[in-house]
């Protein structure tokens, strides 16, 4: 009976921890096998503990080149999608124009459409235009599907903004540019940052659309997929573990900064 009472009181916490453990299980497996020394080509069975892959993460030909390409693509796609998405979100929230409802509906199409359909459509478009498949076609495709996610994130933030703050700035003789830079942009910054982080993750992680529009260009997800056919090097687990740790550190840093700001508020 005591166990049942304890379970009822802590059911939400237990369910949350179990869900979190389920979500993190693949990351734990990747981290553990980054210290493995497989005897064959495939890193699927535990053999012996080794740190050789950590001391030489670029020991596999083409791995770091594909990783650098994916990071460059994700950075530029994030920049393009964030700028265009932020302007689009402000336009959709602040202005009334013909076709506004249709645009709001079309924004969700890239999010709802299967990736393989969009990938095939983009490939057809690029081939009809005579474009050479490579870095630029991948970048255009990534900006296109990341744009919707940025618009949704920024739009939600802009809709919750209090317009009286901007009116107060104008009453204090602030110009349109000064009002935007000092009032509007800082308030909308969390939504813009959320959209940018989401765009970076989606761009870096994408495989289907990239595979259709890449030509002979090899990004990191394509390198991982190709390696899985021939043999999975331990360095892939090393890169995956390092990226997971960096993401966790960013989240922890954001939480610390947020808690400090809350304490500083009167």
PyMOL commands that set and color helices and strands:
alter all, ss='L'
color gray80, all
select helices_A, chain A and resi 2-9+11-33+52-55+63-94+100-106+109-112+115-129+135-159+163-171+176-205+208-213+220-230+234-264
alter helices_A, ss='H'
color red, helices_A
deselect
rebuild
show_as cartoon
